[in-house]
Amino acid sequence: MREDAIASERTTEPARAFEILESSVLSACVRIHDRRSGYAQAGTGETWGSGFFVAPGWVLTCAHVIGEGERAVGGSARGGEGVAGVGSEVGISFTDDNGAAGVTTGLVEWLLPAEPAERRGAWQAPDLALVRVRDAVSHACLWLSDRPRPRFQEVAYFGCTDEFGEQEITGRRTTLLGDAARGAFVRLGAADEIEPGMSGGPVVDLRRGEVVGVVKARRNAAGGGLAVTVTQLRAAPCYQEVVRAHDRYHLDRHLDTQNRASWADHQQACLPPGRHGLAPGDRAALLGMLAELPPPDGADVAKQLVDRSRGEEFGSGLCPAPLAWRDGFGMLYDPPGGDETATMLRYVSAVAALDHVRPPAPDLEERLWDKVLDLAGRHSRTLKSDVAGRYAELQQRRAESRPALMNGSPHGAPADRPEPVGTGAAADVEASAPTVLVEAWQDIWTGSYSWQISVLRAGGRAEPRHDGSAATEQELWDAMRDPLLQTFRSVDAGGDRRVRLEVAVPPELFVLPVDAWELSEGIPVGVQRQVVFRYPSSLPVAHRALQRSTARWNRLREGPLEGRPADCAGGRPRTVDHDWLDRLAEHTVPVHCRSADAQPTLGTLHAVRETGYPVAVCRRPDAAPAAGPCADFHRGAQRELERASGAAQLPARLQELRGKMFSKEPDAYWSLGVGLVFDDPGHPLPVGAPLNGDL
């Protein structure tokens, strides 16, 4: 009787897990095909194989899916660096976050091997490829296992089929039966048939809710097939970049209260009753924060910390060396003594206590230690004491080294920034150069716009050139386009020296997509020249705010800069009061993700102006859904601010980012809809009549 009950439970748990995971896995799977075949409708275009998103903009598939697909359409067998497919483009059909079908283009960044072995015509290990999506699209990502080896238990595999005459991505259940090729592959059971087109699809562990492999091949006679273990992905030169983006994505989605259930939620639902060590949400938090730290200098660094945390040397066996902090974390399951939580927290605290080449941002370090101390305290008093002791040692070490390291870095570490651009005397020259000024205001009763275009010269001397009115935002741009183009032509110095466009509007109009408006040749204004927002001189500002603004500007010119999220906290909207803003350091640049609804956000933008911040970063609300949770936006903004030598360099850096966006460089997608408030007191606005509607 007892044996029957256990057998029934084992049959039911994977079936329930399949139900929990299926829709989320399918939403992250893609169909790979010739980029010319398109996605006119379901069932069109020849399928090369399957793949799935493992990080924002990154698709994992098999090398043979790309190589054989290109040969089938007569593509070049050799791409960049002598590797078949590298640098070539493929078509990717996917489902976005809203459930809508779409098609995009992907660039093959890596695949190995380049071609099948001559002896048997088979593709040798690792038979994997990474494709980078060329467009900024919203999509789901699967959770990659951090464990060194998969367990031989129930799994589901997914991929594209045309079993009933229509191309669709489906999932089927089976079991893992054993290793092959020295652990590079695992054998899939013959519980169901693996069909052509499923190669490159994910193999998901149904007990742990994580991807453990990639479908590779099927056995023609006996059924079943092979899958590549996800640890083989470590052979990719961009491995650290991909898995760090993977872990940051899953932490962001887990913290994003406005999104659907996260992978950590799914993993929690798949667990049977009982104690299971760290909760999936806590694991996602720790891995996500570790992903923001500089990666290990070498595999031996993570391995040594693993051995110390476990209290014995980890038997690597067929496991590839750990290249990222998450790889070391995955080597801590089932430790000696069985205290998995304590072992993992000791490892994470050891990583956090290292003297990293580039110290983490203060807010990240604070969040990481708070999380570790909280989890340690919930586990045992002894563990919390151990972790707290390690934290105290780190603080003492920092205090002793700080006097020798204070050279301008906001974190007390040597600055790693490019040579100053646009600071000192160069900034004075730039401030004296003319700019084109657009002033716009909106009637509060009718919503219609009025506008004026001027040439702004040194000392706040403005030369009005054109003015007018418009009923809608689109009409505003239609009315200004030709006059603005004429003004630019009259002021530009010739060649590539284009003057800056300054847009003086109230903070509520920072939503205007000025940088995206196309002036000529189909190129957005923000790509052709620097575009910044300014606070109109007609808006009242207290004397103290003016004094603070001047002091902050002088400090920001010197650099370094540090961004602080202004209208959100941990991905959740918040309204900021003046006192909080007033207490921030003078080198702070408030960053607005506009995660709150309209009224609190506008209140925050006005508060920034009223407390004397001449420089701020903001983002248009319409860009937020496509870009996903705001955490990636804040990381990107902070990275750019740290790289800038001073405030004067920011307009040029933002123009460069917009150029990368226009060229479809995925590294710049976080900056979709970004705007820069740049109120340079050295280039004052004209003082004139208030810019209001009819009063």
C-alpha positions as CSV (number, residue, x, y, z in Angstrom):
1,M,0.0,0.0,0.0
2,R,2.8,2.4,1.0
3,E,4.8,1.6,-2.2
4,D,1.7,2.3,-4.3
5,A,1.3,5.7,-2.6
6,I,4.9,6.6,-3.2
7,A,4.7,5.5,-6.9
8,S,1.5,7.6,-7.3
9,E,3.2,10.6,-5.7
10,R,6.2,10.3,-8.1
11,T,3.9,10.2,-11.0
12,T,1.8,13.2,-9.9
13,E,4.6,15.6,-8.9
14,P,6.3,15.9,-12.4
15,A,2.9,16.1,-14.1
16,R,2.0,19.0,-11.8
17,A,5.3,20.7,-12.4
18,F,4.9,20.4,-16.1
19,E,1.6,22.2,-15.8
20,I,3.2,25.0,-13.7
21,L,6.2,25.5,-16.0
22,E,4.8,24.8,-19.5
23,S,3.4,28.2,-20.4
24,S,6.4,30.1,-19.2
25,V,8.8,27.8,-21.0
26,L,6.9,28.1,-24.2
27,S,6.9,31.9,-24.0
28,A,10.7,31.9,-23.9
29,C,11.2,29.4,-26.7
30,V,11.9,30.6,-30.3
31,R,11.9,29.2,-33.8
32,I,15.1,29.8,-35.8
33,H,15.0,30.1,-39.6
34,D,16.4,31.9,-42.6
35,R,16.2,35.7,-41.9
36,R,14.6,36.0,-45.3
37,S,11.7,33.7,-44.6
38,G,10.0,36.1,-42.2
39,Y,7.0,35.3,-40.1
40,A,4.1,36.1,-42.3
41,Q,1.8,33.7,-40.5
42,A,2.0,30.4,-38.5
43,G,3.3,27.5,-40.6
44,T,5.3,29.6,-43.1
45,G,9.1,29.5,-43.6
46,E,11.3,26.5,-43.2
47,T,12.4,25.8,-39.7
48,W,16.1,25.3,-39.0
49,G,15.5,24.4,-35.4
50,S,14.6,25.8,-32.0
51,G,16.2,27.9,-29.3
52,F,15.3,29.8,-26.1
53,F,16.1,33.1,-24.4
54,V,18.6,32.7,-21.6
55,A,19.2,36.5,-21.0
56,P,17.7,39.7,-22.4
57,G,18.6,39.7,-26.1
58,W,20.4,36.3,-26.0
59,V,19.2,33.1,-27.6
60,L,20.8,29.7,-26.9
61,T,20.6,27.0,-29.5
62,C,22.7,24.2,-31.1
63,A,25.6,24.9,-33.4
64,H,24.3,22.5,-35.9
65,V,21.0,24.3,-36.1
66,I,22.9,27.4,-37.4
67,G,25.5,25.5,-39.5
68,E,23.1,23.1,-41.3
69,G,20.4,25.8,-41.7
70,E,22.9,28.1,-43.5
71,R,24.0,25.3,-45.7
72,A,20.4,24.4,-46.6
73,V,19.8,27.9,-47.9
74,G,23.1,28.1,-49.7
75,G,24.8,30.4,-47.1
76,S,28.4,30.8,-46.6
77,A,30.0,27.9,-44.8
78,R,32.6,30.2,-43.3
79,G,31.9,33.4,-41.5
80,G,34.0,35.7,-39.3
81,E,37.2,34.3,-37.7
82,G,36.9,31.3,-40.0
83,V,34.0,29.9,-38.1
84,A,30.8,28.8,-39.8
85,G,28.0,31.1,-39.0
86,V,29.8,33.6,-36.7
87,G,28.8,37.1,-37.8
88,S,25.9,35.9,-39.9
89,E,22.3,36.8,-39.4
90,V,19.3,34.4,-38.7
91,G,15.6,34.9,-38.4
92,I,14.0,34.4,-34.9
93,S,10.3,34.0,-34.4
94,F,9.3,34.6,-30.8
95,T,6.5,35.5,-28.4
96,D,6.8,38.8,-26.6
97,D,5.8,39.6,-23.0
98,N,2.3,40.4,-24.1
99,G,1.8,37.1,-25.8
100,A,2.0,38.5,-29.3
101,A,3.9,36.7,-32.0
102,G,6.9,38.6,-33.6
103,V,9.9,38.1,-35.7
104,T,13.3,39.7,-35.4
105,T,16.9,39.3,-36.6
106,G,19.7,37.7,-34.6
107,L,23.5,37.9,-35.0
108,V,25.4,34.7,-34.4
109,E,28.0,35.7,-31.8
110,W,29.5,32.3,-31.0
111,L,29.1,28.7,-32.0
112,L,31.3,25.6,-31.5
113,P,32.2,23.5,-33.4
114,A,32.3,25.2,-36.7
115,E,31.3,22.1,-38.7
116,P,30.6,18.4,-38.1
117,A,33.5,15.9,-37.6
118,E,34.7,14.4,-40.9
119,R,34.8,10.9,-39.6
120,R,31.2,10.4,-38.7
121,G,29.5,13.6,-39.9
122,A,28.3,14.3,-36.3
123,W,28.6,17.6,-34.5
124,Q,30.9,17.1,-31.6
125,A,30.6,18.7,-28.1
126,P,29.6,21.3,-27.1
127,D,27.4,21.8,-30.2
128,L,26.1,25.1,-28.9
129,A,25.6,28.6,-30.3
130,L,24.6,32.0,-28.9
131,V,22.6,34.4,-31.0
132,R,22.2,38.0,-30.1
133,V,18.9,39.7,-31.0
134,R,19.3,42.9,-33.0
135,D,16.1,44.6,-31.9
136,A,14.9,45.9,-28.5
137,V,12.1,43.4,-27.8
138,S,10.5,42.3,-24.6
139,H,10.5,38.6,-23.9
140,A,10.7,36.0,-21.1
141,C,13.9,34.2,-20.2
142,L,14.4,30.7,-18.8
143,W,16.3,29.8,-15.6
144,L,19.6,28.0,-16.3
145,S,20.6,25.5,-13.7
146,D,23.7,26.5,-11.6
147,R,24.5,22.9,-10.7
148,P,27.6,21.2,-12.1
149,R,25.6,18.1,-13.3
150,P,22.0,17.3,-13.9
151,R,20.2,14.7,-11.9
152,F,18.9,11.7,-13.7
153,Q,15.2,12.2,-13.1
154,E,12.0,13.5,-14.8
155,V,12.4,16.3,-17.4
156,A,10.5,17.9,-20.1
157,Y,11.9,19.0,-23.5
158,F,10.5,21.6,-25.8
159,G,10.9,22.5,-29.5
160,C,9.3,23.4,-32.8
161,T,7.3,20.7,-34.6
162,D,4.9,20.6,-37.5
163,E,3.3,17.3,-36.5
164,F,-0.2,18.4,-37.6
165,G,0.8,20.5,-40.6
166,E,1.3,23.7,-38.5
167,Q,4.5,24.9,-37.0
168,E,4.2,25.2,-33.2
169,I,6.4,24.8,-30.1
170,T,5.4,22.0,-27.9
171,G,6.6,20.2,-24.8
172,R,7.0,16.5,-23.9
173,R,8.0,14.5,-20.8
174,T,10.7,11.9,-20.4
175,T,13.6,11.0,-18.1
176,L,17.4,11.4,-18.2
177,L,19.1,8.1,-18.4
178,G,22.8,8.8,-18.1
179,D,25.9,10.7,-19.4
180,A,27.6,10.6,-22.8
181,A,30.8,12.2,-24.2
182,R,32.4,12.5,-20.8
183,G,29.5,14.4,-19.3
184,A,29.0,16.9,-22.2
185,F,25.8,15.2,-23.2
186,V,22.9,13.4,-21.4
187,R,20.7,10.7,-22.8
188,L,17.0,11.3,-23.1
189,G,14.5,8.5,-22.6
190,A,12.2,7.2,-25.2
191,A,8.9,8.1,-23.5
192,D,8.0,10.3,-26.4
193,E,9.4,11.1,-29.9
194,I,11.9,13.9,-30.6
195,E,11.0,15.4,-33.9
196,P,13.0,17.3,-36.5
197,G,13.0,21.0,-35.6
198,M,13.2,20.4,-31.8
199,S,17.0,20.6,-31.8
200,G,18.1,23.6,-29.8
201,G,15.1,23.6,-27.5
202,P,15.4,23.5,-23.7
203,V,15.4,20.4,-21.4
204,V,13.8,21.3,-18.1
205,D,14.2,19.5,-14.8
206,L,10.7,19.1,-13.5
207,R,11.6,18.8,-9.8
208,R,13.7,21.9,-9.7
209,G,12.3,24.1,-12.4
210,E,15.5,24.8,-14.2
211,V,17.0,24.2,-17.7
212,V,19.6,21.4,-17.5
213,G,20.2,20.8,-21.2
214,V,19.6,21.7,-24.9
215,V,18.0,19.1,-27.2
216,K,20.7,17.9,-29.6
217,A,19.7,14.7,-31.5
218,R,17.3,11.8,-31.6
219,R,17.9,8.1,-32.0
220,N,16.3,6.9,-35.3
221,A,15.6,3.3,-34.3
222,A,15.2,2.9,-30.5
223,G,13.7,6.3,-29.7
224,G,15.0,8.8,-27.2
225,G,18.0,11.0,-28.0
226,L,20.7,13.3,-26.7
227,A,20.9,16.7,-25.0
228,V,23.9,19.0,-24.4
229,T,24.3,19.9,-20.7
230,V,24.1,23.6,-19.9
231,T,27.6,23.5,-18.3
232,Q,29.0,23.3,-21.8
233,L,28.0,26.9,-22.3
234,R,31.1,27.8,-20.3
235,A,33.1,27.3,-23.4
236,A,31.7,30.5,-24.8
237,P,34.0,33.6,-24.6
238,C,30.9,35.7,-23.7
239,Y,29.8,33.2,-21.0
240,Q,30.3,35.6,-18.0
241,E,28.4,38.4,-19.8
242,V,25.5,36.1,-20.6
243,V,25.0,34.5,-17.2
244,R,25.5,37.8,-15.3
245,A,22.7,39.3,-17.5
246,H,20.7,36.1,-16.8
247,D,20.9,36.4,-13.0
248,R,20.2,40.1,-13.1
249,Y,17.1,39.5,-15.2
250,H,15.6,37.0,-12.9
251,L,16.3,39.1,-9.8
252,D,14.7,42.1,-11.5
253,R,11.6,40.1,-12.5
254,H,11.3,38.6,-9.0
255,L,11.3,42.1,-7.5
256,D,9.0,43.6,-10.1
257,T,5.6,43.6,-8.4
258,Q,3.9,44.7,-11.6
259,N,5.0,41.6,-13.6
260,R,3.6,38.1,-13.8
261,A,4.9,35.3,-11.6
262,S,8.7,35.0,-11.7
263,W,10.8,31.9,-12.2
264,A,11.5,31.8,-8.5
265,D,7.7,31.6,-7.9
266,H,7.4,28.7,-10.4
267,Q,10.3,26.9,-8.7
268,Q,8.7,27.4,-5.3
269,A,5.4,25.9,-6.6
270,C,7.3,22.9,-8.0
271,L,8.9,21.9,-4.7
272,P,7.2,19.1,-2.7
273,P,6.3,19.9,1.0
274,G,9.2,19.9,3.4
275,R,12.5,21.8,4.0
276,H,14.6,22.6,1.0
277,G,17.4,25.0,2.1
278,L,17.3,28.4,0.6
279,A,14.0,29.4,-0.9
280,P,14.1,30.0,-4.7
281,G,13.4,33.7,-4.2
282,D,16.3,34.1,-1.8
283,R,18.6,32.2,-4.2
284,A,17.5,34.5,-7.1
285,A,18.3,37.5,-4.9
286,L,21.8,36.3,-4.0
287,L,22.7,35.3,-7.5
288,G,21.4,38.5,-8.9
289,M,23.5,40.6,-6.6
290,L,26.6,38.4,-7.1
291,A,26.1,39.0,-10.8
292,E,26.7,42.8,-10.3
293,L,30.1,42.2,-8.7
294,P,33.2,41.9,-10.9
295,P,33.5,38.2,-12.1
296,P,36.3,36.0,-10.7
297,D,39.8,36.6,-12.0
298,G,40.1,32.9,-12.7
299,A,38.4,29.5,-12.1
300,D,40.7,28.8,-9.1
301,V,39.3,31.9,-7.2
302,A,35.7,30.6,-7.1
303,K,37.0,27.0,-6.5
304,Q,39.0,27.9,-3.5
305,L,36.0,29.7,-1.9
306,V,33.8,26.7,-2.7
307,D,36.3,24.3,-0.9
308,R,36.5,26.6,2.1
309,S,32.8,26.9,2.4
310,R,32.1,23.2,2.0
311,G,34.9,22.3,4.4
312,E,36.4,19.8,1.9
313,E,37.6,19.8,-1.7
314,F,34.8,19.6,-4.2
315,G,35.2,16.5,-6.5
316,S,34.9,18.1,-9.9
317,G,34.7,14.9,-11.9
318,L,33.4,15.8,-15.3
319,C,32.3,19.3,-14.3
320,P,33.8,22.2,-16.2
321,A,35.7,24.8,-14.1
322,P,33.6,27.5,-12.4
323,L,34.0,30.8,-14.4
324,A,31.3,32.9,-12.6
325,W,30.2,33.3,-9.0
326,R,27.0,31.4,-9.8
327,D,29.1,28.4,-10.9
328,G,30.7,28.2,-7.5
329,F,27.3,28.7,-5.8
330,G,26.1,25.6,-7.8
331,M,28.9,23.5,-6.3
332,L,27.5,23.9,-2.8
333,Y,24.4,21.7,-3.0
334,D,24.5,18.6,-0.8
335,P,27.5,19.7,1.3
336,P,29.2,17.5,4.0
337,G,27.0,17.7,7.1
338,G,24.0,18.6,5.0
339,D,23.7,22.3,6.1
340,E,23.2,23.7,2.6
341,T,22.0,27.1,3.7
342,A,24.9,27.8,6.0
343,T,27.4,26.6,3.3
344,M,25.9,28.9,0.6
345,L,25.7,32.0,2.9
346,R,29.4,31.5,4.0
347,Y,30.3,31.4,0.3
348,V,28.3,34.5,-0.6
349,S,29.8,36.4,2.3
350,A,33.3,35.3,1.3
351,V,32.7,36.6,-2.2
352,A,31.3,39.9,-0.9
353,A,34.3,40.4,1.4
354,L,36.9,40.1,-1.4
355,D,38.8,43.2,-2.4
356,H,37.4,43.4,-5.9
357,V,39.2,45.2,-8.7
358,R,36.4,47.6,-8.9
359,P,34.5,48.0,-5.6
360,P,30.7,47.5,-5.9
361,A,28.4,50.5,-5.7
362,P,27.6,51.4,-2.0
363,D,23.8,50.6,-2.4
364,L,24.6,47.2,-3.9
365,E,27.1,46.3,-1.2
366,E,24.6,47.4,1.5
367,R,21.7,45.3,-0.1
368,L,23.9,42.2,-0.4
369,W,25.2,42.3,3.2
370,D,21.7,43.1,4.5
371,K,20.3,40.0,2.7
372,V,23.1,37.7,3.9
373,L,22.9,38.9,7.5
374,D,19.1,38.5,7.4
375,L,19.2,35.0,6.1
376,A,22.0,34.0,8.4
377,G,20.0,35.4,11.4
378,R,16.9,33.4,10.4
379,H,19.1,30.3,10.2
380,S,21.1,30.3,13.4
381,R,22.7,32.7,15.8
382,T,26.1,31.1,15.2
383,L,26.0,31.6,11.5
384,K,24.9,35.2,11.8
385,S,27.9,35.8,14.2
386,D,30.3,34.3,11.6
387,V,28.9,36.4,8.8
388,A,28.8,39.6,10.9
389,G,32.4,39.0,11.8
390,R,33.4,38.8,8.2
391,Y,31.5,42.0,7.5
392,A,33.2,43.8,10.4
393,E,36.6,42.7,9.1
394,L,35.8,44.1,5.7
395,Q,34.7,47.4,7.1
396,Q,37.9,47.6,9.2
397,R,40.0,46.8,6.2
398,R,38.3,49.5,4.2
399,A,38.7,52.1,6.9
400,E,42.5,51.4,7.1
401,S,43.0,51.7,3.4
402,R,40.7,54.6,2.7
403,P,43.2,57.4,3.2
404,A,45.5,56.0,0.7
405,L,42.8,55.4,-1.9
406,M,40.8,58.6,-1.8
407,N,41.6,60.1,-5.2
408,G,38.2,61.2,-6.4
409,S,36.4,57.9,-6.7
410,P,32.9,58.0,-5.1
411,H,33.6,54.6,-3.5
412,G,37.0,55.5,-2.1
413,A,38.8,53.4,-4.7
414,P,41.1,54.4,-7.6
415,A,39.0,55.9,-10.3
416,D,38.9,54.0,-13.6
417,R,37.6,56.6,-16.0
418,P,38.5,58.0,-19.4
419,E,40.5,61.2,-19.8
420,P,38.4,64.3,-18.9
421,V,36.4,65.6,-21.8
422,G,34.6,69.0,-21.7
423,T,35.9,70.0,-18.3
424,G,38.0,73.0,-17.1
425,A,39.0,75.4,-19.9
426,A,37.4,73.1,-22.5
427,A,34.1,73.4,-20.7
428,D,34.4,77.2,-20.7
429,V,34.9,77.2,-24.4
430,E,32.0,74.9,-24.9
431,A,29.7,77.0,-22.6
432,S,30.5,80.1,-24.8
433,A,29.5,78.3,-28.0
434,P,26.0,79.0,-29.4
435,T,23.2,76.4,-29.1
436,V,19.7,76.1,-30.6
437,L,17.0,76.6,-28.0
438,V,13.5,75.3,-28.4
439,E,10.9,76.6,-25.8
440,A,7.6,74.9,-25.7
441,W,4.6,75.1,-23.4
442,Q,1.2,73.6,-23.3
443,D,-2.1,75.3,-22.5
444,I,-3.6,73.7,-19.4
445,W,-7.2,74.0,-20.7
446,T,-6.9,73.0,-24.3
447,G,-3.7,70.9,-24.3
448,S,-2.4,72.7,-27.4
449,Y,1.2,73.6,-27.7
450,S,3.0,76.9,-28.4
451,W,6.7,77.1,-29.4
452,Q,9.6,79.3,-30.2
453,I,13.0,78.6,-31.7
454,S,16.0,80.8,-30.9
455,V,19.8,80.8,-31.2
456,L,21.2,81.1,-27.7
457,R,24.5,82.7,-27.4
458,A,26.8,83.4,-24.4
459,G,25.5,85.3,-21.5
460,G,21.8,84.3,-22.1
461,R,21.5,86.4,-25.2
462,A,18.8,84.8,-27.4
463,E,18.0,85.5,-31.1
464,P,14.4,84.5,-31.8
465,R,14.1,82.9,-35.3
466,H,10.7,81.1,-35.5
467,D,7.6,80.6,-33.4
468,G,4.1,79.1,-33.8
469,S,1.5,76.9,-32.3
470,A,0.2,73.3,-32.8
471,A,-2.8,71.3,-31.5
472,T,-1.1,68.0,-30.8
473,E,2.4,66.6,-30.1
474,Q,2.8,65.3,-33.6
475,E,1.6,68.6,-35.1
476,L,4.1,70.3,-32.8
477,W,7.0,68.4,-34.5
478,D,5.5,68.8,-38.0
479,A,5.3,72.6,-37.4
480,M,8.9,72.9,-36.0
481,R,10.7,70.5,-38.4
482,D,11.6,72.9,-41.3
483,P,12.2,76.0,-39.1
484,L,14.5,74.0,-36.8
485,L,16.4,72.6,-39.8
486,Q,16.9,76.1,-41.2
487,T,18.1,77.3,-37.8
488,F,20.6,74.5,-37.5
489,R,22.0,75.2,-40.9
490,S,22.5,78.8,-40.1
491,V,24.5,78.1,-36.9
492,D,26.3,74.8,-37.5
493,A,30.0,75.4,-38.0
494,G,30.3,73.0,-40.9
495,G,31.5,69.5,-41.3
496,D,30.5,67.3,-38.3
497,R,30.4,70.2,-35.8
498,R,26.7,70.4,-35.0
499,V,25.4,72.7,-32.3
500,R,23.6,71.3,-29.3
501,L,19.8,71.4,-29.1
502,E,18.4,72.6,-25.8
503,V,14.8,72.0,-25.0
504,A,13.4,74.3,-22.3
505,V,10.1,72.9,-21.1
506,P,8.4,72.3,-17.7
507,P,9.3,69.0,-16.2
508,E,5.9,67.5,-17.1
509,L,6.9,67.9,-20.8
510,F,10.2,65.9,-20.4
511,V,8.1,63.1,-21.9
512,L,8.4,64.8,-25.4
513,P,10.4,62.3,-27.6
514,V,12.5,65.1,-29.0
515,D,15.6,62.9,-29.4
516,A,13.6,60.4,-31.5
517,W,12.1,63.0,-33.9
518,E,13.5,62.6,-37.4
519,L,14.9,65.8,-38.8
520,S,16.4,64.7,-42.1
521,E,17.5,61.6,-43.9
522,G,15.5,59.4,-41.6
523,I,18.0,59.9,-38.7
524,P,16.7,60.9,-35.3
525,V,17.8,64.3,-33.9
526,G,19.4,62.7,-30.9
527,V,21.7,60.7,-33.1
528,Q,22.8,63.7,-35.2
529,R,23.5,66.0,-32.3
530,Q,23.4,66.5,-28.5
531,V,19.9,67.0,-27.1
532,V,19.2,68.0,-23.5
533,F,16.3,69.3,-21.5
534,R,16.4,72.5,-19.4
535,Y,14.2,74.1,-16.8
536,P,12.5,77.2,-18.2
537,S,13.7,80.5,-16.7
538,S,10.1,81.4,-16.1
539,L,9.6,78.7,-13.4
540,P,10.2,80.2,-9.9
541,V,13.2,79.0,-7.9
542,A,14.0,79.9,-4.3
543,H,17.3,81.7,-3.7
544,R,18.7,78.8,-1.6
545,A,17.9,76.4,-4.5
546,L,19.9,78.7,-6.8
547,Q,22.9,78.6,-4.4
548,R,22.7,74.8,-4.1
549,S,22.4,74.5,-7.9
550,T,25.6,76.5,-8.4
551,A,27.5,74.5,-5.7
552,R,26.3,71.2,-7.2
553,W,27.2,72.2,-10.7
554,N,30.8,73.1,-9.6
555,R,31.1,69.7,-7.9
556,L,29.5,67.8,-10.9
557,R,32.0,69.5,-13.3
558,E,34.9,68.1,-11.3
559,G,33.4,64.6,-11.1
560,P,33.1,61.8,-10.3
561,L,29.3,61.3,-10.6
562,E,27.0,58.9,-8.8
563,G,23.4,58.1,-9.8
564,R,20.7,57.6,-7.3
565,P,17.2,56.2,-8.2
566,A,14.8,59.1,-7.4
567,D,11.2,57.9,-8.1
568,C,11.6,54.2,-7.2
569,A,13.0,52.0,-4.4
570,G,13.9,48.4,-5.3
571,G,11.7,48.6,-8.4
572,R,8.7,50.0,-6.5
573,P,7.3,53.5,-7.1
574,R,7.9,56.2,-4.5
575,T,7.4,59.9,-4.1
576,V,10.5,61.8,-2.9
577,D,10.4,64.7,-0.5
578,H,12.7,67.7,-0.6
579,D,14.5,66.8,2.6
580,W,15.7,63.4,1.2
581,L,17.0,65.1,-2.0
582,D,18.6,67.9,0.1
583,R,20.7,65.4,2.0
584,L,22.3,63.7,-1.0
585,A,25.9,64.3,-1.8
586,E,26.7,67.2,-4.2
587,H,28.1,64.8,-6.8
588,T,24.7,62.9,-7.0
589,V,22.7,62.8,-10.2
590,P,19.0,61.8,-9.6
591,V,17.8,59.1,-12.0
592,H,14.1,58.9,-12.8
593,C,12.8,55.7,-14.2
594,R,9.2,57.1,-14.1
595,S,8.0,53.9,-12.4
596,A,5.3,55.7,-10.5
597,D,2.1,57.0,-11.9
598,A,1.9,60.4,-13.4
599,Q,1.3,62.6,-10.4
600,P,4.0,61.4,-8.0
601,T,6.5,61.3,-10.9
602,L,5.9,64.9,-11.8
603,G,6.1,65.9,-8.2
604,T,9.5,64.2,-8.0
605,L,10.8,66.0,-11.1
606,H,9.7,69.3,-9.7
607,A,11.2,68.5,-6.3
608,V,14.6,67.8,-8.0
609,R,14.5,71.3,-9.6
610,E,13.3,73.0,-6.5
611,T,16.2,71.5,-4.4
612,G,18.8,72.7,-6.8
613,Y,19.8,69.8,-9.0
614,P,21.2,71.1,-12.4
615,V,21.7,67.6,-13.8
616,A,19.3,64.7,-13.8
617,V,18.5,61.6,-15.9
618,C,14.9,60.6,-16.8
619,R,13.1,58.1,-19.0
620,R,9.9,58.5,-21.1
621,P,7.0,56.4,-19.7
622,D,6.4,54.8,-23.2
623,A,9.9,53.3,-23.2
624,A,9.5,51.5,-19.9
625,P,7.3,48.5,-21.0
626,A,9.6,47.7,-23.9
627,A,12.7,48.0,-21.8
628,G,11.3,45.8,-18.9
629,P,11.9,46.3,-15.2
630,C,13.7,49.6,-14.2
631,A,16.7,47.9,-12.5
632,D,18.6,47.5,-15.8
633,F,17.9,51.1,-16.7
634,H,19.4,52.2,-13.3
635,R,22.4,50.0,-13.8
636,G,23.1,51.4,-17.2
637,A,22.7,54.9,-16.1
638,Q,25.0,54.4,-13.1
639,R,27.6,52.8,-15.4
640,E,27.5,55.8,-17.8
641,L,27.7,58.3,-14.9
642,E,30.7,56.5,-13.4
643,R,32.5,56.4,-16.7
644,A,32.0,60.2,-17.3
645,S,34.9,62.4,-16.1
646,G,32.4,65.1,-15.2
647,A,29.0,66.6,-16.0
648,A,30.2,68.4,-19.2
649,Q,30.8,65.0,-20.8
650,L,27.3,63.7,-20.4
651,P,25.6,65.2,-23.5
652,A,28.2,63.7,-25.7
653,R,28.0,60.3,-24.0
654,L,24.2,60.3,-24.4
655,Q,24.5,61.1,-28.1
656,E,26.8,58.2,-28.4
657,L,24.3,55.9,-26.7
658,R,21.6,57.0,-29.0
659,G,23.8,56.3,-32.0
660,K,24.3,52.8,-30.6
661,M,20.6,52.4,-30.2
662,F,20.1,53.5,-33.8
663,S,22.7,51.0,-35.0
664,K,20.9,48.3,-33.0
665,E,23.7,47.5,-30.6
666,P,22.0,45.5,-27.8
667,D,24.3,46.9,-25.1
668,A,22.6,50.2,-25.5
669,Y,19.0,49.0,-25.3
670,W,18.7,49.9,-21.6
671,S,18.8,53.6,-22.7
672,L,15.6,53.4,-24.7
673,G,13.8,56.7,-24.1
674,V,16.5,58.2,-21.8
675,G,16.6,62.0,-21.4
676,L,19.2,64.3,-19.8
677,V,18.4,67.4,-17.8
678,F,21.4,69.6,-18.2
679,D,20.9,73.1,-16.8
680,D,24.3,74.6,-17.3
681,P,24.6,77.9,-15.3
682,G,27.5,78.9,-17.6
683,H,25.1,79.0,-20.5
684,P,22.0,80.7,-19.0
685,L,18.6,80.9,-20.6
686,P,17.1,84.3,-21.5
687,V,15.0,85.9,-18.8
688,G,11.7,86.9,-20.4
689,A,8.0,86.6,-20.2
690,P,6.6,83.4,-18.5
691,L,6.0,80.6,-21.0
692,N,2.4,79.9,-20.2
693,G,-0.8,79.3,-22.1
694,D,-3.6,81.9,-22.1
695,L,-4.0,83.3,-18.6
